[in-house]
Amino acid sequence: MHGILYKSLKEFVVDQYGRDTWNEIRAEASVGSKLYLPVSTYEDEELFELVRAAAAVIDQKAEDLLEPFGEIIAAQLLDAYGNLVSPDWTAIDLVEHTEEHIHTVLRTHNPELTPPELECQRQSDDRVIVRYQSERELCGVAIGIVRGVAAHYGETISVSEHRCMHSGDPYCEFIVSA
C-alpha cells in the first residue's frame, strides 16, 4: 500500500489525539518505531493492524475512524498528485476523473501501487455515481477523501452509500451530489 496512507494516518492520529496516542497505537500494533515514507510501499496488513490498534486505543469502531482519516488525507493526495488534476475541475469533476487521470497513472508508473478501481457515471453537472472496488474494502476512506476534496475546493457535497462490500455486496456504490 502507498506510504502516503501510513504517513497520513500518523498525522491524523497525532493531530486529533496526540503523539502519545500514536506511540500507544504503534505499540499495540507491534510495528515499533518504523518511519513511513510517502513514496514507499508497505504491506497492506500493517495498515489494517494500525487501524485496528487505533480503534482499540481510541475506543472507537475502526469504520468510524476511516472517513475522518480520508478527509485529512485528501489534502495530502492533492498536494502529491495535483499535477494530474485540471485547474478548472470542481470536486465532482475530480471524483469523476480520478480513475482515468490519477489511478491509471499510478498503476502505470508504479505497478506496486494498487489503488482501488473506481467506475464513475456522471448523471448531471452536480451528481456522479461511484462504484468502488478493492480487496482492501476501505470504502470509508474513499468517502472521506471525497468529503476532503470538496472541503479543499470550498464546495458543499453530500455522499450517500447505497451498496457496501461490508454488507455483502460485491462492490461499494455511493452517490456524490453537489
PLY file of the C-alpha trace (Angstrom):
ply
format ascii 1.0
element vertex 178
property float x
property float y
property float z
element edge 177
property int vertex1
property int vertex2
end_header
0.00 0.00 0.00
1.13 3.54 -0.74
3.25 5.07 2.01
1.29 8.30 1.91
-1.56 6.46 3.66
0.70 5.44 6.53
2.23 8.88 6.87
-1.23 10.45 6.79
-2.59 8.02 9.37
0.18 9.05 11.73
-0.52 12.75 11.11
-4.26 12.21 11.57
-3.77 10.46 14.91
-1.18 12.94 16.18
-3.34 15.93 15.14
-6.57 14.53 16.59
-5.36 12.54 19.60
-1.72 13.44 20.28
1.72 11.90 19.84
1.38 9.71 22.94
-1.70 8.10 21.41
0.21 7.41 18.18
3.00 5.80 20.18
0.46 3.68 22.04
-1.13 2.63 18.73
2.26 1.63 17.30
2.98 -0.45 20.40
-0.47 -2.09 20.23
0.09 -2.87 16.52
3.64 -4.15 17.20
5.18 -2.05 14.42
7.91 -0.46 16.50
9.21 2.96 15.60
9.12 2.45 11.85
9.30 5.62 9.76
6.72 5.61 6.94
7.84 7.38 3.79
5.14 8.70 1.44
7.00 7.49 -1.67
7.45 3.91 -0.45
5.07 0.97 -0.40
4.22 -1.19 2.59
2.27 -4.35 3.29
-1.50 -3.82 3.46
-1.80 -5.85 6.64
0.38 -3.36 8.50
-2.09 -0.52 7.82
-5.02 -2.74 8.83
-3.21 -3.60 12.05
-2.57 0.09 12.75
-6.26 0.88 12.16
-7.35 -2.00 14.43
-4.93 -0.77 17.09
-6.16 2.81 16.69
-9.74 1.68 17.16
-8.79 -0.18 20.34
-6.66 2.63 21.78
-9.08 5.43 20.88
-12.07 3.24 21.81
-13.98 3.75 18.56
-15.05 1.42 15.80
-12.47 1.22 13.02
-15.05 2.22 10.41
-15.78 5.39 12.41
-12.12 6.41 12.06
-11.83 5.77 8.31
-13.97 8.63 6.97
-12.31 11.37 9.06
-8.94 9.87 8.12
-9.96 10.03 4.44
-10.94 13.68 4.84
-7.49 14.52 6.21
-5.58 12.54 3.58
-7.38 14.28 0.69
-5.24 17.41 1.03
-2.03 15.37 1.02
-3.13 13.41 -2.03
-3.97 16.65 -3.83
-0.54 18.01 -2.93
1.15 14.87 -4.21
-0.90 14.41 -7.39
-2.24 17.89 -8.08
-0.30 17.99 -11.35
-2.75 15.35 -12.65
-5.77 17.50 -11.81
-7.20 20.04 -14.23
-7.29 23.52 -12.65
-10.85 24.11 -13.86
-12.32 20.98 -12.25
-14.85 21.05 -9.45
-14.87 18.45 -6.68
-17.44 16.41 -8.66
-15.20 16.60 -11.75
-12.21 15.35 -9.77
-14.20 12.44 -8.37
-15.43 11.55 -11.85
-11.92 11.61 -13.37
-9.85 10.09 -10.54
-9.64 6.64 -12.10
-8.55 7.72 -15.57
-6.32 10.67 -14.62
-4.78 9.58 -11.32
-5.18 5.87 -10.61
-4.23 4.82 -14.13
-1.09 6.95 -13.97
-0.18 5.50 -10.56
-0.60 1.92 -11.79
1.40 2.64 -14.95
4.36 4.32 -13.25
4.48 2.14 -10.15
2.95 -1.33 -10.55
3.44 -1.93 -6.81
0.68 0.59 -6.17
-2.80 -0.83 -6.36
-5.32 1.95 -5.79
-8.97 0.95 -5.75
-10.82 0.61 -9.02
-13.38 3.36 -9.49
-16.09 3.32 -12.08
-17.87 6.65 -12.24
-21.06 7.54 -14.05
-21.81 11.24 -14.36
-25.56 11.78 -14.11
-25.61 15.58 -14.21
-23.39 18.60 -13.58
-23.78 18.10 -9.85
-24.10 14.33 -9.44
-21.87 11.31 -10.02
-22.33 7.66 -9.08
-19.13 5.98 -7.92
-18.59 2.23 -7.91
-15.65 1.39 -5.64
-13.92 -1.99 -5.78
-10.92 -3.02 -3.76
-9.88 -6.11 -1.88
-8.95 -3.76 0.95
-12.58 -2.68 1.41
-11.58 0.81 2.57
-14.72 2.48 1.21
-14.87 4.68 4.33
-11.52 6.18 3.40
-12.78 6.78 -0.16
-15.88 8.55 1.11
-13.73 10.64 3.44
-11.42 11.56 0.56
-14.44 12.76 -1.44
-15.51 14.94 1.51
-11.94 16.22 1.88
-11.73 17.08 -1.82
-14.95 19.09 -1.52
-13.54 20.91 1.51
-10.35 21.65 -0.45
-12.45 23.20 -3.21
-14.65 25.05 -0.70
-17.68 23.18 -2.00
-20.57 21.52 -0.22
-21.34 17.96 -1.28
-23.31 15.04 0.04
-22.26 11.41 -0.17
-24.74 8.60 0.26
-23.66 4.97 0.13
-26.18 2.58 -1.42
-24.15 -0.62 -1.64
-21.27 -1.77 0.51
-18.91 -4.72 0.49
-19.12 -4.75 4.29
-22.80 -5.66 3.88
-22.03 -8.47 1.45
-22.30 -6.54 -1.81
-19.65 -7.29 -4.48
-18.69 -3.59 -4.57
-19.49 -0.31 -2.86
-21.56 2.30 -4.62
-22.11 5.82 -3.48
-23.68 8.91 -4.95
-21.83 12.20 -4.73
-24.02 15.28 -5.16
-23.22 18.97 -5.05
0 1
1 2
2 3
3 4
4 5
5 6
6 7
7 8
8 9
9 10
10 11
11 12
12 13
13 14
14 15
15 16
16 17
17 18
18 19
19 20
20 21
21 22
22 23
23 24
24 25
25 26
26 27
27 28
28 29
29 30
30 31
31 32
32 33
33 34
34 35
35 36
36 37
37 38
38 39
39 40
40 41
41 42
42 43
43 44
44 45
45 46
46 47
47 48
48 49
49 50
50 51
51 52
52 53
53 54
54 55
55 56
56 57
57 58
58 59
59 60
60 61
61 62
62 63
63 64
64 65
65 66
66 67
67 68
68 69
69 70
70 71
71 72
72 73
73 74
74 75
75 76
76 77
77 78
78 79
79 80
80 81
81 82
82 83
83 84
84 85
85 86
86 87
87 88
88 89
89 90
90 91
91 92
92 93
93 94
94 95
95 96
96 97
97 98
98 99
99 100
100 101
101 102
102 103
103 104
104 105
105 106
106 107
107 108
108 109
109 110
110 111
111 112
112 113
113 114
114 115
115 116
116 117
117 118
118 119
119 120
120 121
121 122
122 123
123 124
124 125
125 126
126 127
127 128
128 129
129 130
130 131
131 132
132 133
133 134
134 135
135 136
136 137
137 138
138 139
139 140
140 141
141 142
142 143
143 144
144 145
145 146
146 147
147 148
148 149
149 150
150 151
151 152
152 153
153 154
154 155
155 156
156 157
157 158
158 159
159 160
160 161
161 162
162 163
163 164
164 165
165 166
166 167
167 168
168 169
169 170
170 171
171 172
172 173
173 174
174 175
175 176
176 177
